[in-house]
Amino acid sequence: MHIHVTDQSGKRHTLEALEGFRVMEVIRDWGLNIKAECGGACACATCHVHVAPEWAAKLHPIGAEEEDMLDQAFDVRDTSRLSCQILMSEELDGLEVTLAPGTEDGDRAAA
């Protein structure tokens, strides 16, 4: 399984992903520049991504907790999601996301 991630500088990365892993974990584990401060607890918005429109309807509906966190994010769009709330599955093989502005980890060099 793979996901396609466009980083904050516009570079596209194809990352191998395992079923059941959070998209945030895949992005972080491959070394892309994502803050992901809360580690997947849906307690921040530092793993905010823009999901490609053709994939948005394939995701489970957004929950109230995730929506509340996105209210605190920058550049929120109709296709905004927290990548910690998207679990990889066969149905999401090929998922396309873009890291939203403001998710960069200032302590890490850009990948």
Secondary structure, 3 states (H helix, E strand, C coil): CEEEEECCCCCEEEEECCCCCEHHHHHHHCCCCCCCCCCCCCCCCCCEEEECHHHHCCCCCCCHHHHHHHCCCCCCCCCEEEHHHCECCHHHCCEEEEECCCCCCCCCCCC
